[in-house]
Every structure is written in structure tokens, then in C-alpha cells.
Amino acid sequence: MTALVRYVKDMRRQYGLTQVDLSEKSGVGLRFIREMEQGKATLRLDKVNQVLALFGAEMAPVKRSEI
């Protein structure tokens, strides 16, 4: 499980949201939410950031030494 998957699942549960709720509130499709939480290797960054924005976060470059 990637850090992104863990973060999204943890935050969704912390806020008491279902996948359907997260989909509706973020403006992305339910299929995208499901694929993201299942760890799909290729995801559109703009859609990932739409979801993360609900939790006050965004994807950003990080030096490999920080991974």
C-alpha cells in the first residue's frame, strides 16, 4: 500500500466519508476513487489533487532521500 493510498483512506475514514461521499465532494468519479484506493499505478495528477484538496493537501515533488 502506497503512502497516497494510506493517506486517502485514513483521511476519508477520519472524516466519516464513504467512497461515494468523497467522489461527490471532490468532483471526481467513483471509479477514480476506487482505483486510487486500490493502488492503481497510473492516475491523473489533477484528479488526485482534487481529492487531496478536500483534506488541505496536494501532491508535490519530493527528493528521493525524503521518501
N, C-alpha and C positions, 0 to 999 in steps of 0.2 A: 504494500500500500504506500503510495507516494505521500509526501507532505501535503500536497494540494488536496488529495482525496481526504486525508485525515482532517485537515482544517475545515473543509466544506462540510463534511459530515458532522464534525463536532459542533461547529457554529450553528448549523441547521437545527441540530437537536437542542442546543443551548437555548435557542430562540423558540423552540417548540414548533418548528415548521415541518410540514411534510414535504416530500419532493414536489408535489403539486403546488403547494403554497410557495415554495422557493421559485418554481418556474413562473408562476403568475406575478410574483412581486419583482422578480428580476427582469422579466420581459423576454426570457429565452424559453425554448420549447422544453416540454417534459422529457422528451427523448434525450436532449442535450444534458439535462441534469442527471438522468440515469446513466448515460455514457460516462460523464465526468466522474460520478461516484463509483463507477465500476473500474475506473482507471484507464480509460481509453487513451492510447498513446498519442493520438493526434486530435487536438481540439483547437477551435478558433480562439485566439487570444482575446479578441474584442468581446466575445461572449463570456469567456472566463472572467474578464474584468467586470462585466455587467453583474455577474453573480457576486463576485468578491466585493463590489461597491456597497452592497447591502450591509456588509459587515465592516465597512470602513477600511478595506484593504484593496490591494491591486498587485498584479504580477509585475515584477521588475527584475532587471539583470542583477545577478549576484556573482561575485567572484567564486570560482570553484573551491577555493580554500575555505569558504564560508558554508559550503554545502554539507 
